[in-house]
Amino acid sequence: MHLPSRLTCLVLLVTLALFSCSQEERVPEPFRPRNDHEAYQHSLEQANLLTTALGVEWQKWSKTSLEKPVKVKAPYQEAFYLSPNEAVAMGYHFDARRGQKIQISFSTESEDDTRVFVDLFRVDETYGYKHVATAGKEGNLLGFEPRNDASYVLRFQPELLRGGNFKVTIENVPTFRFPVAGKTARAIGSFWGAPRDGGRRKHEGVDIFAKRGTPVLAPVEGYVRFVGERGIGGKVVWLRDRKRGQSLYFAHLNKLIAKQGTYVQPGDTLGTVGNTGNARTTPPHLHFGVYKNGAVDPLYYLKPTYKKLPEISTDLELLGQYARLTRSTRIKTTPGAKRSSGSRAKNELAKVVAMNRDSYRVEWADGKQAYVPKRYVTSTARPIEVLSLQVDGDLLKSPSDATFWQSLEAGEEVAVLGRHDNYWFVKNSAGETGWLSDQQKTARSSFQTGPG
């Protein structure tokens, strides 16, 4: 009988050790958060706070703000209020085009050291919501360039028991400096896809018209790959945009100035506008093209999609406060929607959760939200009427909650601040608010209209 070799013994010992460890202990993989939001959620879990009522709501709103965001169209600015007593998050859905640069800025008017997690997600048909970026802890700006046309969701969510007034601005600006000196996108006279050669081919770029000799400028930092004459383009320049991995094409130039094999900065002169090549029978212009795995539409690299940002210019006093409608009003589910989604009656009560330049976003007593014109919304500082209760009544927590939380005694006066369906929102002399059913109020002998 042969004794096992030293190597065989070593293998047996290691195998037994591994088997023993696998049977007695299972070491979990260390948690590695992908962003600050995940890290904070993990800290709540470690502190056993995610199972509390507020923790459960915080998780629910993390998902709700992604799955049911407000759809907006950039440029857009909105101020909103997040209560520190509620685990609420805000979500904004917007579209972005290849060639645009999206700039997102936000600010806070919170008095305490509120930390807000600002995360950007790309809407993906296969994977749902793909996390793209997180705003830094100290910064208040998040910018990116989409590689392709896509939809995004921006989520705002503060820490538990933190809140305040916030403002978000979403803008889309052209990525490139305009390539013809002294001109803007208004000088573009022929666009992507226009027919050429009797319809045998399509235009793979844009034509920017200007006087002969107008400087043609480098729109980005890049490497000059080619300078010379080439086919139907006449005198051309090819510039490599190394940052984005694409090539830029400048054709029909009158004079070539750039030197092949050199690097240029934005604003450096590449040549001058002309009509060389197959443009001899047309007015002088620059044919500008962008190529990355084939030609792509350069329009959004050059042209802003708006004239002026509709900024908020009024005060924010109503944010987070109750307000009511001054008249029956048509409402919209998204800002800027062409069609209304229904109407609400005069004196309908709602809480103002956000505002843009023209509208308030309000939350009705039934939990639904909508946008209503600012001019039809007023505060509840001045009551609709004051009623004197001649019999005992019940003050309800909400129209959907039949249980009462406060009793009203005969002879007590209540101020009527607003209504919802068959309920009235009132405030007693102690400043306590709640809902009275219409059955109590319609019992005419029970109430008398008081002063105010």
PyMOL commands that set and color helices and strands:
alter all, ss='L'
color gray80, all
select helices_A, chain A and resi 6-24+36-46+53-67+185-187+197-199+231-233+277-279+299-302+374-376+438-442+444-446
alter helices_A, ss='H'
color red, helices_A
select strands_A, chain A and resi 70-71+76-82+90-96+100-108+116-124+128-134+141-144+150-158+164-174+188-190+195-196+201-202+206-209+215-217+222-229+235-241+246-256+263-264+269-273+285-291+295-296+322-325+329-331+342-344+349-355+359-364+369-373+377-379+385-389+393-398+401-408+413-420+423-428+433-437+447-449
alter strands_A, ss='S'
color yellow, strands_A
deselect
rebuild
show_as cartoon
